[in-house]
């Protein structure tokens, strides 16, 4: 996995298994990239003859430091099931009130959720997603963001960030391609990496 090589190049000798590495897939779908990253952690531990530590690494490193966002309910649901099965295959079962940090949210929005007793679980979900967006430093951002030139993601949050990309080309004949969703996800990743002061971006794009 190329992200492991890049993480090692950044001074993290155990790659994704390094205890302070934080990871985010902001358009995670069914968690394909995150699951591969988890398997990469296991491989790193096996290479260093530390396979007996995998369950403690899951509890102390993967669960607190690996994050993912998805906007659609169906892949979000499948992703939670998939990661649960992968971790169980590695000998780990979630404890009561424990979960993988995979949140149902629009990555490109920063709306404060309204408090409602009817949707209390979704409110907590949105609050935690916003906390990660705003406050959690991320070293490695990876994934396969969607692309759409006719983007419907026009929240104030992402449009303000995109103005930095468009400032020097506003007089060009056609800057519409800069409004493509995948460019907006790159801008979001750029913003997150700037929060941490350094980072690695690995996106598949069109």
C-alpha beads as a LAMMPS data file, in Angstrom:
LAMMPS data file: protein, C-alpha beads

206 atoms
205 bonds

1 atom types
1 bond types

-500.0 500.0 xlo xhi
-500.0 500.0 ylo yhi
-500.0 500.0 zlo zhi

Masses

1 110.0

Atoms # bond

1 1 1 0.000 0.000 0.000
2 1 1 1.699 3.219 -1.182
3 1 1 0.430 5.232 1.789
4 1 1 2.533 3.020 4.077
5 1 1 5.671 3.900 2.110
6 1 1 4.808 7.598 2.304
7 1 1 4.084 7.408 6.030
8 1 1 7.445 5.705 6.585
9 1 1 9.123 8.422 4.517
10 1 1 7.576 10.998 6.864
11 1 1 9.507 9.493 9.775
12 1 1 6.972 6.946 11.033
13 1 1 9.088 3.787 11.099
14 1 1 6.191 1.345 11.462
15 1 1 4.093 2.959 8.734
16 1 1 0.366 2.913 9.456
17 1 1 1.066 0.850 12.582
18 1 1 2.951 3.764 14.170
19 1 1 0.966 4.614 17.280
20 1 1 0.485 8.338 16.602
21 1 1 -0.495 8.080 12.914
22 1 1 -3.989 9.441 12.271
23 1 1 -5.908 8.451 9.146
24 1 1 -9.038 9.736 7.384
25 1 1 -11.036 8.622 4.357
26 1 1 -13.457 11.523 3.725
27 1 1 -15.494 9.701 1.045
28 1 1 -15.284 6.201 2.416
29 1 1 -18.108 4.319 0.704
30 1 1 -18.056 0.818 2.202
31 1 1 -14.664 1.378 3.894
32 1 1 -12.605 -0.413 1.233
33 1 1 -9.530 1.785 1.743
34 1 1 -9.799 1.805 5.535
35 1 1 -10.123 -1.981 5.672
36 1 1 -6.997 -2.278 3.531
37 1 1 -5.199 0.121 5.888
38 1 1 -6.191 -2.037 8.868
39 1 1 -4.833 -5.113 7.093
40 1 1 -1.645 -3.163 6.419
41 1 1 -1.254 -2.513 10.148
42 1 1 -1.587 -6.250 10.767
43 1 1 1.017 -6.985 8.085
44 1 1 3.452 -4.471 9.620
45 1 1 3.062 -6.120 13.018
46 1 1 3.578 -9.591 11.552
47 1 1 6.748 -8.420 9.790
48 1 1 8.109 -7.198 13.119
49 1 1 7.052 -10.403 14.924
50 1 1 4.444 -8.487 16.926
51 1 1 1.351 -10.321 15.714
52 1 1 0.387 -11.100 19.314
53 1 1 -0.216 -7.382 19.834
54 1 1 -2.831 -6.963 17.092
55 1 1 -5.835 -6.752 19.429
56 1 1 -4.149 -4.126 21.603
57 1 1 -3.211 -2.145 18.461
58 1 1 -6.831 -2.269 17.337
59 1 1 -8.054 -0.968 20.696
60 1 1 -5.326 1.606 21.351
61 1 1 -4.444 2.753 17.823
62 1 1 -6.907 1.823 15.064
63 1 1 -10.152 2.611 16.896
64 1 1 -9.067 6.036 18.193
65 1 1 -6.956 7.115 15.191
66 1 1 -8.611 5.770 12.005
67 1 1 -11.565 7.877 10.823
68 1 1 -13.968 7.849 7.874
69 1 1 -16.940 9.817 6.528
70 1 1 -19.743 8.799 4.162
71 1 1 -22.872 10.665 3.068
72 1 1 -25.007 7.733 1.852
73 1 1 -26.767 5.446 4.313
74 1 1 -26.423 2.160 2.369
75 1 1 -22.601 2.115 2.003
76 1 1 -22.284 3.527 5.526
77 1 1 -24.240 0.569 6.897
78 1 1 -22.295 -1.961 4.812
79 1 1 -19.010 -0.349 5.850
80 1 1 -19.740 -0.736 9.547
81 1 1 -20.613 -4.396 8.998
82 1 1 -17.485 -4.959 6.890
83 1 1 -15.057 -3.428 9.383
84 1 1 -16.687 -5.337 12.259
85 1 1 -16.121 -8.609 10.386
86 1 1 -12.501 -7.744 9.576
87 1 1 -11.702 -6.850 13.181
88 1 1 -13.474 -9.972 14.419
89 1 1 -11.363 -12.074 12.042
90 1 1 -8.322 -10.505 13.728
91 1 1 -9.619 -11.582 17.130
92 1 1 -11.230 -8.325 18.239
93 1 1 -14.838 -7.791 19.299
94 1 1 -16.269 -4.396 20.084
95 1 1 -16.925 -3.716 23.743
96 1 1 -20.160 -2.118 24.924
97 1 1 -20.483 1.466 23.615
98 1 1 -17.385 0.991 21.410
99 1 1 -17.513 1.674 17.675
100 1 1 -15.382 2.331 14.620
101 1 1 -15.048 6.045 13.907
102 1 1 -17.041 5.963 10.670
103 1 1 -19.617 8.753 10.537
104 1 1 -22.640 9.538 8.406
105 1 1 -21.935 13.093 7.260
106 1 1 -21.376 15.350 4.284
107 1 1 -17.628 15.955 4.449
108 1 1 -17.992 19.222 2.536
109 1 1 -20.402 20.786 5.032
110 1 1 -19.848 22.123 8.528
111 1 1 -23.403 22.577 9.730
112 1 1 -24.079 22.560 13.453
113 1 1 -26.697 19.857 14.032
114 1 1 -29.979 20.847 15.618
115 1 1 -30.666 19.171 18.943
116 1 1 -33.733 16.960 18.670
117 1 1 -34.738 14.153 20.998
118 1 1 -36.283 12.257 18.071
119 1 1 -32.988 12.097 16.159
120 1 1 -30.597 12.064 19.088
121 1 1 -28.302 9.396 17.580
122 1 1 -27.945 11.326 14.308
123 1 1 -27.305 14.524 16.256
124 1 1 -24.455 12.852 18.155
125 1 1 -23.155 11.423 14.873
126 1 1 -23.019 14.889 13.303
127 1 1 -21.419 16.433 16.389
128 1 1 -18.639 13.862 16.421
129 1 1 -18.052 14.205 12.668
130 1 1 -17.746 17.980 13.065
131 1 1 -15.315 17.527 15.954
132 1 1 -13.050 15.429 13.731
133 1 1 -13.336 17.927 10.872
134 1 1 -12.526 20.916 13.041
135 1 1 -10.204 19.680 15.767
136 1 1 -8.527 16.332 15.086
137 1 1 -5.105 16.583 13.366
138 1 1 -4.819 14.073 10.512
139 1 1 -1.514 12.850 9.095
140 1 1 -2.751 10.688 6.191
141 1 1 -5.846 11.296 4.048
142 1 1 -6.741 8.691 1.446
143 1 1 -9.625 7.478 -0.678
144 1 1 -11.517 7.746 -3.936
145 1 1 -13.669 10.899 -3.821
146 1 1 -16.663 11.294 -6.135
147 1 1 -16.445 13.489 -9.193
148 1 1 -19.146 15.720 -10.636
149 1 1 -18.536 18.894 -12.633
150 1 1 -22.111 19.924 -11.832
151 1 1 -21.477 19.723 -8.109
152 1 1 -24.378 20.176 -5.731
153 1 1 -22.008 20.581 -2.797
154 1 1 -22.194 24.341 -2.387
155 1 1 -22.116 24.852 1.348
156 1 1 -20.660 28.081 2.675
157 1 1 -17.852 26.086 4.290
158 1 1 -16.473 24.494 1.114
159 1 1 -17.198 27.479 -1.139
160 1 1 -15.117 29.692 1.158
161 1 1 -12.255 27.196 1.007
162 1 1 -12.533 26.908 -2.788
163 1 1 -12.174 30.670 -3.221
164 1 1 -8.445 30.243 -2.510
165 1 1 -8.112 27.913 -5.509
166 1 1 -10.099 30.198 -7.802
167 1 1 -8.676 33.584 -6.831
168 1 1 -5.888 33.743 -9.425
169 1 1 -7.918 32.325 -12.326
170 1 1 -11.219 34.183 -12.038
171 1 1 -10.617 35.936 -15.379
172 1 1 -10.142 32.657 -17.231
173 1 1 -12.872 31.733 -19.727
174 1 1 -14.077 28.601 -17.929
175 1 1 -13.221 27.774 -14.334
176 1 1 -16.230 25.486 -13.848
177 1 1 -14.007 22.356 -13.700
178 1 1 -12.580 23.751 -10.457
179 1 1 -16.019 23.222 -8.927
180 1 1 -15.865 19.460 -9.514
181 1 1 -16.570 17.456 -6.368
182 1 1 -13.200 15.714 -6.428
183 1 1 -11.433 19.104 -6.447
184 1 1 -13.522 20.095 -3.435
185 1 1 -12.416 16.953 -1.623
186 1 1 -8.796 17.793 -2.457
187 1 1 -9.384 21.270 -1.018
188 1 1 -10.889 19.764 2.129
189 1 1 -7.852 17.482 2.475
190 1 1 -5.526 20.457 1.912
191 1 1 -7.340 22.306 4.711
192 1 1 -7.095 19.332 7.098
193 1 1 -3.388 18.836 6.414
194 1 1 -2.798 22.549 7.012
195 1 1 -4.372 22.127 10.460
196 1 1 -1.746 19.534 11.349
197 1 1 1.122 21.429 9.713
198 1 1 2.115 18.403 7.611
199 1 1 0.486 15.392 6.033
200 1 1 0.082 12.926 3.198
201 1 1 -2.692 12.902 0.593
202 1 1 -3.438 9.798 -1.479
203 1 1 -6.563 10.128 -3.649
204 1 1 -7.644 8.249 -6.755
205 1 1 -9.101 10.902 -9.090
206 1 1 -10.390 11.118 -12.651

Bonds

1 1 1 2
2 1 2 3
3 1 3 4
4 1 4 5
5 1 5 6
6 1 6 7
7 1 7 8
8 1 8 9
9 1 9 10
10 1 10 11
11 1 11 12
12 1 12 13
13 1 13 14
14 1 14 15
15 1 15 16
16 1 16 17
17 1 17 18
18 1 18 19
19 1 19 20
20 1 20 21
21 1 21 22
22 1 22 23
23 1 23 24
24 1 24 25
25 1 25 26
26 1 26 27
27 1 27 28
28 1 28 29
29 1 29 30
30 1 30 31
31 1 31 32
32 1 32 33
33 1 33 34
34 1 34 35
35 1 35 36
36 1 36 37
37 1 37 38
38 1 38 39
39 1 39 40
40 1 40 41
41 1 41 42
42 1 42 43
43 1 43 44
44 1 44 45
45 1 45 46
46 1 46 47
47 1 47 48
48 1 48 49
49 1 49 50
50 1 50 51
51 1 51 52
52 1 52 53
53 1 53 54
54 1 54 55
55 1 55 56
56 1 56 57
57 1 57 58
58 1 58 59
59 1 59 60
60 1 60 61
61 1 61 62
62 1 62 63
63 1 63 64
64 1 64 65
65 1 65 66
66 1 66 67
67 1 67 68
68 1 68 69
69 1 69 70
70 1 70 71
71 1 71 72
72 1 72 73
73 1 73 74
74 1 74 75
75 1 75 76
76 1 76 77
77 1 77 78
78 1 78 79
79 1 79 80
80 1 80 81
81 1 81 82
82 1 82 83
83 1 83 84
84 1 84 85
85 1 85 86
86 1 86 87
87 1 87 88
88 1 88 89
89 1 89 90
90 1 90 91
91 1 91 92
92 1 92 93
93 1 93 94
94 1 94 95
95 1 95 96
96 1 96 97
97 1 97 98
98 1 98 99
99 1 99 100
100 1 100 101
101 1 101 102
102 1 102 103
103 1 103 104
104 1 104 105
105 1 105 106
106 1 106 107
107 1 107 108
108 1 108 109
109 1 109 110
110 1 110 111
111 1 111 112
112 1 112 113
113 1 113 114
114 1 114 115
115 1 115 116
116 1 116 117
117 1 117 118
118 1 118 119
119 1 119 120
120 1 120 121
121 1 121 122
122 1 122 123
123 1 123 124
124 1 124 125
125 1 125 126
126 1 126 127
127 1 127 128
128 1 128 129
129 1 129 130
130 1 130 131
131 1 131 132
132 1 132 133
133 1 133 134
134 1 134 135
135 1 135 136
136 1 136 137
137 1 137 138
138 1 138 139
139 1 139 140
140 1 140 141
141 1 141 142
142 1 142 143
143 1 143 144
144 1 144 145
145 1 145 146
146 1 146 147
147 1 147 148
148 1 148 149
149 1 149 150
150 1 150 151
151 1 151 152
152 1 152 153
153 1 153 154
154 1 154 155
155 1 155 156
156 1 156 157
157 1 157 158
158 1 158 159
159 1 159 160
160 1 160 161
161 1 161 162
162 1 162 163
163 1 163 164
164 1 164 165
165 1 165 166
166 1 166 167
167 1 167 168
168 1 168 169
169 1 169 170
170 1 170 171
171 1 171 172
172 1 172 173
173 1 173 174
174 1 174 175
175 1 175 176
176 1 176 177
177 1 177 178
178 1 178 179
179 1 179 180
180 1 180 181
181 1 181 182
182 1 182 183
183 1 183 184
184 1 184 185
185 1 185 186
186 1 186 187
187 1 187 188
188 1 188 189
189 1 189 190
190 1 190 191
191 1 191 192
192 1 192 193
193 1 193 194
194 1 194 195
195 1 195 196
196 1 196 197
197 1 197 198
198 1 198 199
199 1 199 200
200 1 200 201
201 1 201 202
202 1 202 203
203 1 203 204
204 1 204 205
205 1 205 206
